[in-house]
Amino acid sequence: MANIKKGDLVQVISGRKQEKGGDRGKQGKVLEVLVEQNRVIVEGVNYATKHTRVGQTQRGTKTGGIETIEAPIHISNVALVDPETKKPTKVGHRVEEQVKDGVKRTVRVRYAKKSGKDL
C-alpha cells in the first residue's frame, strides 16, 4: 500500500531553503503519482520551463512558446502532512474490520502518526 496518493497534502522536506530559491517547506496537493519512477507531481512545487514548438491549430490560433509546468519530485523528498497539526508526519497502517452490505472485510487503512517535531 502506497504511503502517498493522489490528492494528499504533502510538504517538501529536502532541497534548498525557500530563502535561497528552493522549495523546502512548501506544502501542496499531489496532482499525480508516477509509480514506476518513484516520483510525484506536487501543485506549486518544482516549477520548470518547457519550450514547445510554435504551430497552428485548424482554427488558425497559434500554439507553443514558453510555459511553466510542475516537474516531478522524488517521493522520498516529500512527507505527508498531518491534517490536525499541519506538520509533516510519518504514515502508519492499521487493519480494520469493515461491514459493507452485510459482508465483513478486513481493510488496511492509512493514518497519520503523531508528529512530535518538524521533519
Secondary structure, DSSP 4 states (H G I P E B T S, - for coil): --SS-TT-EEEE-SSSBGGGT--BT-EEEEEEEETTTTEEEETTSSEEEEEEEEEE-TTS-EEEEEEEEEPPEEGGGEEEEPTTT-SEE-EEEEEEEEEETTEEEEEEEEEEPP--S--
